[in-house]
Amino acid sequence: MTDKRKKVGYKSPPQEHQFKKGRSGNPKGRPRRSKNANDILDAELGKTMTIIEQGVEVRISKREAFVASLVNDAIRGVKAARPLLLKVLALQVPTEPFEANPDDDAILAAYLKSLKPEEEPDEDD
């Protein structure tokens, strides 16, 4: 009988010492990144919930529900809500309206021209 054993040596460990199928060579592995408070809060505020708004069920994120609740409380006159809403509004970055300049118009015109198929001249027979 011939011995059908594989060669043992450099980069070829004996079969009994090789990694088993479906099992990692590093079972503990690198630990997963721990979640910090910002990640946990962001994940929780991103979850959706169902509310009834004017008799209709609406699915919104908890972040949207929180803002809506804060605004409604401030309007109703809850004393703590008004200063908090003003702080939130002060933290917002104002968006500047886009104003086109002549360079932008030229770029847009060139782009639109490239989209149009070239017209073929009419051939009269």
Secondary structure as GFF3:
##gff-version 3
##sequence-region A 1 125
A	DSSP	three_ten_helix	15	17	.	.	.	ID=ss1
A	DSSP	alpha_helix	37	46	.	.	.	ID=ss2
A	DSSP	beta_strand	48	53	.	.	.	ID=ss3
A	DSSP	beta_strand	56	61	.	.	.	ID=ss4
A	DSSP	alpha_helix	62	76	.	.	.	ID=ss5
A	DSSP	alpha_helix	81	91	.	.	.	ID=ss6
A	DSSP	alpha_helix	102	115	.	.	.	ID=ss7
###
